[in-house]
Amino acid sequence: MDLKNLLLEVTDRIATVTVNRPSAMNAMTPETLEELQRVVAEIDDSDEIRAAVITGAGAKAFVAGADISLMRDMSSTQARDLALKAHGIYAAIERSSKPFIAAVNGYALGGGCELSMACDIRIASDNAKFGQPEINIGILPGFGGSQRLPRLVGKGRALEIILTGDMVDAAEALRIGLVNRVVPQDELLSEARKLATKIASKGRVAAKLCKEAVVNGLEMDLARACVYEAELFGYSFATADQKEGMSAFLEKRTPVFQDR
């Protein structure tokens, strides 16, 4: 795959996607979004890849927002189309059968914060900073920030972050539930890959169903979501992995899942 703004490495069934524009604090461009769309589709379609980690190049930034120099003169229609493009890509990350882990190193602002929130799990380095500073330049979040942020941290905290444009440091992000854990910067990638490897060791079918139950269930009322969970639970009993997993448990051995 010919990539200019991203790096893609696959090792031991784990894909590592690196936004690679360190001279611009890994700021998001339309070209970067196009590449990200292709990479997410490749990961989702791959039989080899079991989990993915997204991070930014260098020690300063995960993704420090969109590239304002490329957005300043956009028309209303162009801005809307760009937002819809990003929404489609970020939704594809959420819908993917593979778990995505954001390894947030440094600044995750605007579209970068929104990219991290589209991932299933977020691990932050101790120097990470999150924010939706769009109000400071006369606009609002356009890549899902006004929707995913309140779902993660609640309406009040989300509005404070969005309306002030203030940044949230790693410790505060952990306290309010924006990230799962905070680790020293030099341990960030190894911790993210360790978690991805642990998830990848589980049965692929069960992992896919777990993600579907959570992601899709959050869009339903509780009663319908519980019925949906029961349907997926029943489906899991029609899989070879269920038979193997339960047999291995009773026989006190490690299961050998067949991903079917």
LUMNUVEX-165632 format. One line per 10 residues: their letters; for each residue x, y, z of N, C-alpha, C. Coordinates in nm, 3 decimals, always signed. Layout:
BEGIN
a) X:Y:Z:X:Y:Z:X:Y:Z ~ ...
//
This chain:
BEGIN
mdlknlllev) +0.085:-0.119:+0.000:+0.000:+0.000:+0.000:+0.088:+0.124:+0.000 ~ +0.062:+0.214:-0.095:+0.141:+0.336:-0.108:+0.086:+0.442:-0.014 ~ +0.159:+0.473:+0.091:+0.114:+0.568:+0.192:+0.216:+0.680:+0.208 ~ +0.170:+0.804:+0.215:+0.258:+0.918:+0.234:+0.249:+0.976:+0.376 ~ +0.133:+0.968:+0.435:+0.110:+1.032:+0.565:+0.089:+0.933:+0.679 ~ +0.082:+0.807:+0.646:+0.065:+0.703:+0.747:+0.171:+0.596:+0.730 ~ +0.201:+0.529:+0.839:+0.285:+0.409:+0.836:+0.198:+0.293:+0.883 ~ +0.212:+0.178:+0.819:+0.138:+0.059:+0.858:+0.236:-0.057:+0.876 ~ +0.238:-0.111:+0.995:+0.325:-0.224:+1.027:+0.240:-0.335:+1.088 ~ +0.260:-0.456:+1.042:+0.187:-0.571:+1.096:+0.287:-0.670:+1.153
tdriatvtvn) +0.279:-0.695:+1.282:+0.369:-0.787:+1.351:+0.289:-0.871:+1.449 ~ +0.304:-1.002:+1.438:+0.237:-1.094:+1.532:+0.088:-1.067:+1.541 ~ +0.026:-1.047:+1.427:-0.119:-1.030:+1.413:-0.171:-0.896:+1.461 ~ -0.078:-0.805:+1.498:-0.116:-0.672:+1.545:-0.073:-0.568:+1.441 ~ -0.168:-0.486:+1.396:-0.137:-0.377:+1.304:-0.109:-0.251:+1.385 ~ -0.001:-0.181:+1.353:+0.028:-0.053:+1.414:+0.020:+0.053:+1.304 ~ -0.073:+0.146:+1.321:-0.094:+0.255:+1.227:-0.039:+0.382:+1.290 ~ +0.056:+0.446:+1.223:+0.118:+0.567:+1.276:+0.089:+0.684:+1.183 ~ +0.026:+0.789:+1.237:+0.008:+0.912:+1.161:+0.145:+0.980:+1.156 ~ +0.198:+0.996:+1.035:+0.340:+1.027:+1.019:+0.360:+1.163:+0.953
rpsamnamtp) +0.322:+1.269:+1.025:+0.350:+1.406:+0.982:+0.406:+1.483:+1.102 ~ +0.516:+1.437:+1.160:+0.566:+1.498:+1.284:+0.600:+1.645:+1.270 ~ +0.641:+1.689:+1.151:+0.676:+1.831:+1.133:+0.553:+1.921:+1.144 ~ +0.433:+1.862:+1.127:+0.308:+1.937:+1.139:+0.227:+1.887:+1.257 ~ +0.295:+1.830:+1.357:+0.228:+1.775:+1.476:+0.122:+1.671:+1.436 ~ +0.150:+1.603:+1.325:+0.061:+1.497:+1.274:-0.080:+1.549:+1.244 ~ -0.090:+1.676:+1.209:-0.221:+1.735:+1.179:-0.287:+1.659:+1.064 ~ -0.419:+1.646:+1.075:-0.496:+1.569:+0.979:-0.523:+1.650:+0.853 ~ -0.502:+1.589:+0.737:-0.532:+1.651:+0.609:-0.632:+1.563:+0.534 ~ -0.697:+1.615:+0.430:-0.784:+1.530:+0.349:-0.711:+1.407:+0.293
etleelqrvv) -0.586:+1.425:+0.256:-0.508:+1.312:+0.204:-0.485:+1.208:+0.314 ~ -0.458:+1.255:+0.436:-0.441:+1.162:+0.548:-0.569:+1.083:+0.572 ~ -0.682:+1.151:+0.565:-0.811:+1.082:+0.583:-0.832:+0.977:+0.475 ~ -0.797:+1.009:+0.351:-0.810:+0.911:+0.243:-0.725:+0.787:+0.272 ~ -0.603:+0.809:+0.318:-0.515:+0.696:+0.350:-0.569:+0.617:+0.468 ~ -0.621:+0.688:+0.568:-0.676:+0.620:+0.685:-0.796:+0.534:+0.646 ~ -0.877:+0.583:+0.555:-0.992:+0.505:+0.507:-0.945:+0.374:+0.446 ~ -0.840:+0.379:+0.364:-0.788:+0.259:+0.299:-0.728:+0.163:+0.402 ~ -0.655:+0.218:+0.498:-0.588:+0.134:+0.598:-0.690:+0.065:+0.688 ~ -0.793:+0.138:+0.732:-0.897:+0.076:+0.817:-0.967:-0.036:+0.742
aeiddsdeir) -0.997:-0.015:+0.614:-1.061:-0.121:+0.534:-0.969:-0.242:+0.521 ~ -0.839:-0.216:+0.499:-0.742:-0.325:+0.488:-0.735:-0.406:+0.617 ~ -0.733:-0.339:+0.730:-0.727:-0.408:+0.859:-0.852:-0.490:+0.882 ~ -0.967:-0.431:+0.851:-1.093:-0.501:+0.874:-1.106:-0.625:+0.786 ~ -1.054:-0.618:+0.664:-1.066:-0.730:+0.569:-0.961:-0.838:+0.590 ~ -0.855:-0.809:+0.663:-0.743:-0.901:+0.675:-0.774:-1.018:+0.768 ~ -0.742:-1.139:+0.721:-0.755:-1.257:+0.805:-0.637:-1.270:+0.901 ~ -0.527:-1.203:+0.869:-0.408:-1.212:+0.952:-0.417:-1.120:+1.074 ~ -0.470:-1.000:+1.055:-0.471:-0.899:+1.161:-0.584:-0.926:+1.259 ~ -0.552:-0.922:+1.388:-0.652:-0.949:+1.491:-0.686:-0.826:+1.575
aavitgagak) -0.598:-0.727:+1.578:-0.621:-0.604:+1.653:-0.531:-0.496:+1.596 ~ -0.567:-0.369:+1.623:-0.490:-0.258:+1.568:-0.461:-0.153:+1.674 ~ -0.345:-0.090:+1.661:-0.305:+0.022:+1.746:-0.285:+0.143:+1.656 ~ -0.344:+0.257:+1.694:-0.324:+0.382:+1.621:-0.246:+0.477:+1.710 ~ -0.141:+0.538:+1.655:-0.060:+0.632:+1.731:-0.008:+0.741:+1.638 ~ +0.070:+0.834:+1.693:+0.128:+0.940:+1.613:+0.280:+0.934:+1.616 ~ +0.342:+0.983:+1.511:+0.488:+0.981:+1.504:+0.547:+1.088:+1.596 ~ +0.660:+1.055:+1.657:+0.728:+1.150:+1.743:+0.673:+1.148:+1.885 ~ +0.730:+1.236:+1.967:+0.694:+1.238:+2.109:+0.599:+1.351:+2.146 ~ +0.566:+1.439:+2.050:+0.488:+1.558:+2.084:+0.339:+1.544:+2.061
afvagadisl) +0.300:+1.466:+1.960:+0.159:+1.468:+1.921:+0.110:+1.333:+1.873 ~ -0.011:+1.301:+1.911:-0.090:+1.192:+1.852:-0.142:+1.247:+1.718 ~ -0.239:+1.334:+1.723:-0.283:+1.414:+1.609:-0.330:+1.547:+1.666 ~ -0.261:+1.654:+1.631:-0.292:+1.786:+1.688:-0.397:+1.857:+1.602 ~ -0.507:+1.787:+1.574:-0.617:+1.848:+1.501:-0.602:+1.839:+1.351 ~ -0.691:+1.911:+1.281:-0.684:+1.918:+1.135:-0.588:+2.028:+1.095 ~ -0.542:+2.021:+0.972:-0.448:+2.121:+0.920:-0.526:+2.247:+0.882 ~ -0.521:+2.350:+0.969:-0.601:+2.470:+0.951:-0.562:+2.544:+0.824 ~ -0.437:+2.537:+0.784:-0.393:+2.608:+0.664:-0.465:+2.556:+0.540 ~ -0.508:+2.429:+0.545:-0.580:+2.371:+0.431:-0.731:+2.390:+0.443
mrdmsstqar) -0.778:+2.430:+0.561:-0.921:+2.442:+0.584:-0.971:+2.586:+0.579 ~ -0.881:+2.682:+0.597:-0.922:+2.822:+0.617:-1.014:+2.873:+0.506 ~ -0.984:+2.838:+0.381:-1.059:+2.895:+0.269:-1.164:+2.800:+0.213 ~ -1.197:+2.696:+0.289:-1.300:+2.603:+0.243:-1.437:+2.671:+0.241 ~ -1.519:+2.632:+0.145:-1.658:+2.676:+0.144:-1.738:+2.594:+0.244 ~ -1.859:+2.638:+0.272:-1.947:+2.565:+0.363:-1.968:+2.422:+0.315 ~ -1.989:+2.406:+0.185:-2.011:+2.272:+0.130:-1.887:+2.185:+0.143 ~ -1.771:+2.242:+0.115:-1.646:+2.166:+0.127:-1.622:+2.123:+0.272 ~ -1.651:+2.213:+0.367:-1.632:+2.179:+0.508:-1.727:+2.066:+0.550 ~ -1.851:+2.075:+0.506:-1.948:+1.969:+0.536:-1.904:+1.836:+0.477
dlalkahgiy) -1.857:+1.837:+0.354:-1.812:+1.713:+0.290:-1.693:+1.653:+0.362 ~ -1.601:+1.739:+0.408:-1.485:+1.690:+0.483:-1.530:+1.624:+0.613 ~ -1.623:+1.689:+0.683:-1.674:+1.633:+0.808:-1.741:+1.498:+0.784 ~ -1.822:+1.489:+0.680:-1.891:+1.362:+0.651:-1.790:+1.253:+0.614 ~ -1.684:+1.292:+0.545:-1.579:+1.196:+0.511:-1.516:+1.140:+0.639 ~ -1.482:+1.229:+0.732:-1.422:+1.184:+0.858:-1.521:+1.100:+0.939 ~ -1.647:+1.141:+0.941:-1.748:+1.062:+1.013:-1.754:+0.919:+0.961 ~ -1.749:+0.905:+0.828:-1.755:+0.771:+0.770:-1.636:+0.685:+0.809 ~ -1.517:+0.746:+0.813:-1.396:+0.671:+0.848:-1.397:+0.633:+0.996 ~ -1.432:+0.729:+1.081:-1.433:+0.702:+1.224:-1.542:+0.600:+1.259
aaiersskpf) -1.655:+0.605:+1.189:-1.760:+0.505:+1.210:-1.712:+0.367:+1.166 ~ -1.630:+0.362:+1.061:-1.576:+0.234:+1.014:-1.484:+0.172:+1.119 ~ -1.412:+0.255:+1.193:-1.329:+0.205:+1.303:-1.418:+0.143:+1.411 ~ -1.527:+0.213:+1.444:-1.619:+0.162:+1.545:-1.688:+0.034:+1.499 ~ -1.724:+0.026:+1.371:-1.797:-0.091:+1.320:-1.705:-0.208:+1.288 ~ -1.576:-0.184:+1.279:-1.483:-0.290:+1.242:-1.494:-0.408:+1.337 ~ -1.477:-0.526:+1.282:-1.477:-0.646:+1.367:-1.351:-0.656:+1.451 ~ -1.251:-0.574:+1.418:-1.124:-0.576:+1.492:-1.123:-0.466:+1.598 ~ -1.072:-0.492:+1.716:-1.059:-0.386:+1.816:-0.947:-0.290:+1.779 ~ -0.973:-0.161:+1.798:-0.875:-0.056:+1.773:-0.838:+0.009:+1.905
iaavngyalg) -0.708:+0.021:+1.930:-0.657:+0.084:+2.053:-0.584:+0.211:+2.014 ~ -0.623:+0.323:+2.073:-0.551:+0.448:+2.050:-0.438:+0.460:+2.152 ~ -0.315:+0.471:+2.105:-0.199:+0.495:+2.191:-0.167:+0.644:+2.178 ~ -0.218:+0.723:+2.271:-0.217:+0.868:+2.257:-0.089:+0.926:+2.318 ~ -0.001:+0.969:+2.232:+0.127:+1.028:+2.272:+0.122:+1.178:+2.247 ~ +0.121:+1.257:+2.352:+0.121:+1.401:+2.333:-0.017:+1.457:+2.302 ~ -0.022:+1.557:+2.215:-0.146:+1.630:+2.189:-0.244:+1.549:+2.105 ~ -0.368:+1.540:+2.154:-0.479:+1.482:+2.078:-0.589:+1.588:+2.079 ~ -0.586:+1.674:+1.979:-0.674:+1.789:+1.975:-0.764:+1.785:+1.853 ~ -0.884:+1.840:+1.865:-0.975:+1.845:+1.751:-0.996:+1.709:+1.689
ggcelsmacd) -0.964:+1.698:+1.560:-0.981:+1.571:+1.490:-0.899:+1.458:+1.549 ~ -0.791:+1.491:+1.620:-0.710:+1.389:+1.686:-0.779:+1.333:+1.808 ~ -0.838:+1.421:+1.888:-0.917:+1.376:+2.002:-1.034:+1.292:+1.952 ~ -1.095:+1.337:+1.843:-1.209:+1.264:+1.786:-1.167:+1.128:+1.732 ~ -1.048:+1.118:+1.672:-0.998:+0.989:+1.627:-0.977:+0.895:+1.744 ~ -0.920:+0.945:+1.853:-0.898:+0.860:+1.970:-1.031:+0.809:+2.026 ~ -1.134:+0.895:+2.024:-1.264:+0.855:+2.079:-1.335:+0.755:+1.991 ~ -1.302:+0.750:+1.863:-1.361:+0.649:+1.774:-1.301:+0.511:+1.799 ~ -1.183:+0.507:+1.859:-1.121:+0.379:+1.891:-1.191:+0.315:+2.011 ~ -1.173:+0.185:+2.025:-1.244:+0.111:+2.130:-1.184:+0.133:+2.267
iriasdnakf) -1.053:+0.149:+2.273:-0.981:+0.164:+2.399:-0.876:+0.272:+2.379 ~ -0.856:+0.354:+2.482:-0.756:+0.461:+2.475:-0.655:+0.447:+2.587 ~ -0.527:+0.441:+2.550:-0.417:+0.443:+2.646:-0.339:+0.571:+2.620 ~ -0.313:+0.649:+2.725:-0.245:+0.777:+2.709:-0.108:+0.775:+2.774 ~ -0.014:+0.844:+2.713:+0.114:+0.869:+2.778:+0.094:+0.977:+2.883 ~ +0.183:+0.983:+2.980:+0.165:+1.078:+3.090:+0.179:+1.224:+3.046 ~ +0.225:+1.249:+2.923:+0.234:+1.386:+2.872:+0.121:+1.418:+2.774 ~ +0.023:+1.329:+2.761:-0.085:+1.349:+2.665:-0.176:+1.464:+2.708 ~ -0.231:+1.533:+2.611:-0.330:+1.638:+2.636:-0.442:+1.625:+2.532 ~ -0.565:+1.633:+2.581:-0.682:+1.617:+2.496:-0.759:+1.748:+2.490
gqpeinigil) -0.829:+1.770:+2.380:-0.911:+1.891:+2.373:-0.989:+1.901:+2.244 ~ -1.095:+1.980:+2.249:-1.173:+2.018:+2.131:-1.170:+2.171:+2.125 ~ -1.061:+2.225:+2.068:-1.040:+2.371:+2.073:-1.105:+2.447:+1.957 ~ -1.196:+2.381:+1.885:-1.252:+2.445:+1.766:-1.317:+2.580:+1.794 ~ -1.377:+2.596:+1.912:-1.444:+2.722:+1.943:-1.346:+2.840:+1.940 ~ -1.219:+2.813:+1.963:-1.118:+2.919:+1.963:-1.093:+2.977:+1.823 ~ -1.134:+2.903:+1.720:-1.117:+2.953:+1.583:-1.252:+2.971:+1.514 ~ -1.358:+2.982:+1.595:-1.487:+3.020:+1.541:-1.572:+2.910:+1.482 ~ -1.541:+2.785:+1.514:-1.620:+2.673:+1.462:-1.651:+2.577:+1.577 ~ -1.713:+2.465:+1.545:-1.741:+2.362:+1.643:-1.677:+2.231:+1.599
pgfggsqrlp) -1.668:+2.130:+1.687:-1.614:+2.001:+1.645:-1.692:+1.947:+1.525 ~ -1.618:+1.892:+1.429:-1.685:+1.844:+1.308:-1.664:+1.699:+1.277 ~ -1.577:+1.631:+1.355:-1.547:+1.491:+1.327:-1.605:+1.399:+1.435 ~ -1.712:+1.444:+1.501:-1.778:+1.359:+1.601:-1.757:+1.398:+1.744 ~ -1.682:+1.504:+1.769:-1.649:+1.541:+1.907:-1.769:+1.579:+1.991 ~ -1.865:+1.648:+1.931:-1.982:+1.690:+2.008:-2.074:+1.574:+2.042 ~ -2.051:+1.459:+1.980:-2.136:+1.342:+2.003:-2.066:+1.234:+2.085 ~ -1.942:+1.203:+2.051:-1.873:+1.096:+2.125:-1.826:+1.142:+2.263 ~ -1.784:+1.268:+2.274:-1.732:+1.315:+2.402:-1.837:+1.308:+2.512 ~ -1.960:+1.359:+2.494:-2.059:+1.345:+2.601:-2.097:+1.201:+2.630
rlvgkgrale) -2.088:+1.114:+2.532:-2.117:+0.973:+2.556:-2.010:+0.908:+2.645 ~ -1.890:+0.963:+2.638:-1.780:+0.908:+2.719:-1.770:+0.971:+2.857 ~ -1.786:+1.103:+2.864:-1.759:+1.172:+2.992:-1.881:+1.241:+3.051 ~ -1.995:+1.238:+2.982:-2.115:+1.304:+3.031:-2.133:+1.442:+2.970 ~ -2.257:+1.489:+2.970:-2.292:+1.616:+2.905:-2.218:+1.735:+2.963 ~ -2.219:+1.748:+3.097:-2.160:+1.865:+3.160:-2.012:+1.880:+3.132 ~ -1.936:+1.770:+3.153:-1.791:+1.777:+3.130:-1.762:+1.802:+2.982 ~ -1.839:+1.735:+2.894:-1.816:+1.753:+2.751:-1.839:+1.898:+2.709 ~ -1.947:+1.958:+2.756:-1.975:+2.097:+2.720:-1.869:+2.192:+2.775 ~ -1.818:+2.164:+2.894:-1.712:+2.249:+2.947:-1.588:+2.244:+2.858
iiltgdmvda) -1.552:+2.123:+2.816:-1.434:+2.107:+2.730:-1.457:+2.175:+2.595 ~ -1.575:+2.156:+2.538:-1.605:+2.209:+2.405:-1.623:+2.361:+2.407 ~ -1.692:+2.412:+2.508:-1.723:+2.556:+2.512:-1.606:+2.642:+2.558 ~ -1.515:+2.586:+2.635:-1.397:+2.664:+2.676:-1.282:+2.647:+2.579 ~ -1.276:+2.534:+2.511:-1.161:+2.505:+2.426:-1.038:+2.466:+2.504 ~ -1.053:+2.448:+2.636:-0.938:+2.416:+2.721:-0.892:+2.272:+2.700 ~ -0.763:+2.249:+2.722:-0.708:+2.114:+2.712:-0.722:+2.041:+2.846 ~ -0.729:+1.909:+2.837:-0.738:+1.822:+2.954:-0.611:+1.737:+2.957 ~ -0.540:+1.738:+3.069:-0.418:+1.657:+3.074:-0.451:+1.510:+3.098 ~ -0.349:+1.427:+3.093:-0.369:+1.282:+3.099:-0.435:+1.239:+3.230
aealriglvn) -0.393:+1.298:+3.341:-0.449:+1.260:+3.471:-0.598:+1.292:+3.478 ~ -0.636:+1.410:+3.428:-0.777:+1.449:+3.428:-0.856:+1.363:+3.330 ~ -0.796:+1.331:+3.215:-0.863:+1.244:+3.118:-0.893:+1.108:+3.178 ~ -0.802:+1.058:+3.259:-0.825:+0.930:+3.327:-0.937:+0.944:+3.431 ~ -0.935:+1.053:+3.504:-1.034:+1.073:+3.611:-1.176:+1.080:+3.556 ~ -1.193:+1.145:+3.441:-1.328:+1.162:+3.387:-1.369:+1.050:+3.293 ~ -1.282:+0.953:+3.272:-1.318:+0.838:+3.190:-1.293:+0.854:+3.041 ~ -1.215:+0.953:+3.004:-1.183:+0.972:+2.862:-1.080:+0.872:+2.814 ~ -0.993:+0.826:+2.905:-0.895:+0.723:+2.870:-0.905:+0.607:+2.969 ~ -0.857:+0.491:+2.925:-0.861:+0.371:+3.009:-0.747:+0.366:+3.110
rvvpqdells) -0.630:+0.415:+3.067:-0.515:+0.414:+3.156:-0.411:+0.514:+3.108 ~ -0.321:+0.551:+3.199:-0.210:+0.641:+3.168:-0.081:+0.570:+3.203 ~ +0.017:+0.576:+3.112:+0.145:+0.508:+3.134:+0.258:+0.604:+3.098 ~ +0.380:+0.579:+3.147:+0.494:+0.661:+3.107:+0.510:+0.661:+2.955 ~ +0.554:+0.773:+2.901:+0.561:+0.787:+2.756:+0.644:+0.677:+2.691 ~ +0.756:+0.640:+2.754:+0.842:+0.540:+2.690:+0.785:+0.399:+2.697 ~ +0.674:+0.382:+2.769:+0.610:+0.250:+2.776:+0.479:+0.243:+2.697 ~ +0.442:+0.354:+2.633:+0.310:+0.364:+2.572:+0.286:+0.258:+2.465 ~ +0.372:+0.251:+2.366:+0.349:+0.157:+2.256:+0.356:+0.012:+2.303 ~ +0.450:-0.017:+2.392:+0.460:-0.155:+2.440:+0.336:-0.194:+2.519
earklatkia) +0.281:-0.102:+2.598:+0.159:-0.131:+2.673:+0.040:-0.149:+2.579 ~ +0.031:-0.065:+2.476:-0.079:-0.077:+2.381:-0.070:-0.209:+2.305 ~ +0.051:-0.245:+2.263:+0.067:-0.370:+2.189:+0.046:-0.491:+2.280 ~ +0.085:-0.479:+2.406:+0.062:-0.588:+2.501:-0.088:-0.614:+2.516 ~ -0.164:-0.506:+2.528:-0.309:-0.520:+2.539:-0.368:-0.577:+2.410 ~ -0.322:-0.527:+2.296:-0.371:-0.577:+2.168:-0.341:-0.726:+2.153 ~ -0.223:-0.768:+2.196:-0.183:-0.909:+2.187:-0.272:-0.996:+2.276 ~ -0.304:-0.946:+2.394:-0.391:-1.021:+2.484:-0.529:-1.040:+2.422 ~ -0.583:-0.933:+2.364:-0.713:-0.943:+2.299:-0.706:-1.037:+2.180 ~ -0.596:-1.029:+2.104:-0.581:-1.113:+1.985:-0.572:-1.261:+2.018
skgrvaaklc) -0.536:-1.293:+2.142:-0.525:-1.434:+2.181:-0.662:-1.499:+2.205 ~ -0.765:-1.417:+2.215:-0.899:-1.472:+2.237:-0.960:-1.519:+2.105 ~ -1.070:-1.588:+2.112:-1.137:-1.633:+1.991:-1.187:-1.514:+1.910 ~ -1.161:-1.516:+1.780:-1.197:-1.403:+1.695:-1.348:-1.384:+1.688 ~ -1.423:-1.493:+1.683:-1.568:-1.482:+1.673:-1.625:-1.417:+1.799 ~ -1.582:-1.465:+1.915:-1.633:-1.409:+2.040:-1.594:-1.263:+2.055 ~ -1.473:-1.227:+2.016:-1.429:-1.088:+2.025:-1.514:-0.998:+1.936 ~ -1.542:-1.047:+1.816:-1.627:-0.971:+1.723:-1.767:-0.951:+1.781 ~ -1.823:-1.057:+1.838:-1.957:-1.047:+1.895:-1.959:-0.954:+2.017 ~ -1.854:-0.959:+2.098:-1.846:-0.869:+2.214:-1.848:-0.723:+2.169
keavvnglem) -1.770:-0.691:+2.067:-1.766:-0.553:+2.018:-1.900:-0.512:+1.960 ~ -1.962:-0.601:+1.883:-2.093:-0.570:+1.825:-2.196:-0.545:+1.935 ~ -2.193:-0.626:+2.039:-2.291:-0.612:+2.147:-2.280:-0.476:+2.213 ~ -2.157:-0.432:+2.239:-2.137:-0.303:+2.307:-2.166:-0.186:+2.213 ~ -2.104:-0.185:+2.096:-2.116:-0.070:+2.006:-2.260:-0.053:+1.957 ~ -2.321:-0.161:+1.911:-2.458:-0.151:+1.861:-2.558:-0.134:+1.975 ~ -2.533:-0.200:+2.087:-2.625:-0.191:+2.200:-2.636:-0.052:+2.257 ~ -2.528:+0.025:+2.251:-2.531:+0.162:+2.303:-2.627:+0.252:+2.226 ~ -2.662:+0.213:+2.104:-2.754:+0.293:+2.023:-2.899:+0.252:+2.045 ~ -2.925:+0.155:+2.133:-3.060:+0.105:+2.159:-3.102:+0.139:+2.301
dlaracvyea) -3.232:+0.135:+2.327:-3.276:+0.142:+2.466:-3.238:+0.012:+2.536 ~ -3.235:+0.012:+2.669:-3.183:-0.102:+2.744:-3.257:-0.232:+2.714 ~ -3.390:-0.225:+2.704:-3.467:-0.348:+2.681:-3.430:-0.410:+2.547 ~ -3.426:-0.330:+2.442:-3.390:-0.383:+2.310:-3.245:-0.430:+2.308 ~ -3.158:-0.358:+2.375:-3.017:-0.396:+2.377:-2.998:-0.531:+2.446 ~ -3.073:-0.557:+2.551:-3.061:-0.686:+2.620:-3.112:-0.801:+2.533 ~ -3.219:-0.776:+2.457:-3.267:-0.879:+2.363:-3.161:-0.903:+2.255 ~ -3.101:-0.794:+2.207:-2.994:-0.805:+2.107:-2.878:-0.887:+2.162 ~ -2.838:-0.859:+2.286:-2.731:-0.936:+2.348:-2.767:-1.084:+2.355 ~ -2.892:-1.115:+2.392:-2.935:-1.255:+2.402:-2.926:-1.325:+2.267
elfgysfata) -2.960:-1.251:+2.160:-2.950:-1.310:+2.025:-2.805:-1.344:+1.992 ~ -2.713:-1.250:+2.021:-2.571:-1.276:+1.994:-2.519:-1.388:+2.084 ~ -2.563:-1.389:+2.209:-2.524:-1.495:+2.302:-2.566:-1.631:+2.249 ~ -2.691:-1.641:+2.200:-2.737:-1.766:+2.142:-2.656:-1.805:+2.020 ~ -2.625:-1.706:+1.936:-2.545:-1.734:+1.816:-2.409:-1.791:+1.853 ~ -2.350:-1.740:+1.960:-2.216:-1.788:+1.998:-2.215:-1.937:+2.029 ~ -2.330:-1.992:+2.069:-2.338:-2.134:+2.101:-2.346:-2.222:+1.975 ~ -2.353:-2.158:+1.860:-2.352:-2.233:+1.734:-2.212:-2.237:+1.673 ~ -2.111:-2.187:+1.747:-1.977:-2.179:+1.694:-1.888:-2.292:+1.746 ~ -1.788:-2.327:+1.665:-1.691:-2.427:+1.708:-1.609:-2.376:+1.827
dqkegmsafl) -1.586:-2.246:+1.830:-1.506:-2.190:+1.939:-1.575:-2.204:+2.075 ~ -1.709:-2.197:+2.076:-1.780:-2.218:+2.203:-1.758:-2.360:+2.253 ~ -1.767:-2.456:+2.164:-1.745:-2.596:+2.204:-1.603:-2.615:+2.255 ~ -1.506:-2.559:+2.183:-1.366:-2.572:+2.223:-1.340:-2.499:+2.354 ~ -1.391:-2.377:+2.367:-1.365:-2.298:+2.486:-1.420:-2.363:+2.611 ~ -1.540:-2.413:+2.606:-1.600:-2.476:+2.723:-1.537:-2.611:+2.754 ~ -1.503:-2.686:+2.649:-1.435:-2.813:+2.671:-1.298:-2.792:+2.735 ~ -1.226:-2.692:+2.686:-1.093:-2.662:+2.742:-1.105:-2.619:+2.888 ~ -1.207:-2.542:+2.920:-1.227:-2.499:+3.058:-1.250:-2.620:+3.150 ~ -1.336:-2.711:+3.107:-1.368:-2.828:+3.190:-1.250:-2.925:+3.198
ekrtpvfqdr) -1.169:-2.927:+3.092:-1.053:-3.017:+3.090:-0.927:-2.950:+3.145 ~ -0.942:-2.828:+3.193:-0.831:-2.751:+3.254:-0.710:-2.739:+3.161 ~ -0.736:-2.697:+3.037:-0.629:-2.675:+2.940:-0.654:-2.543:+2.867 ~ -0.554:-2.499:+2.794:-0.568:-2.375:+2.716:-0.645:-2.404:+2.589 ~ -0.748:-2.326:+2.559:-0.826:-2.353:+2.438:-0.747:-2.322:+2.311 ~ -0.778:-2.396:+2.207:-0.721:-2.371:+2.075:-0.836:-2.331:+1.983 ~ -0.858:-2.201:+1.972:-0.972:-2.152:+1.897:-0.947:-2.163:+1.747 ~ -1.055:-2.190:+1.672:-1.047:-2.207:+1.527:-1.108:-2.090:+1.453 ~ -1.157:-1.992:+1.528:-1.216:-1.873:+1.469:-1.335:-1.904:+1.379 ~ -1.415:-1.999:+1.427:-1.538:-2.029:+1.353:-1.642:-2.088:+1.447
//
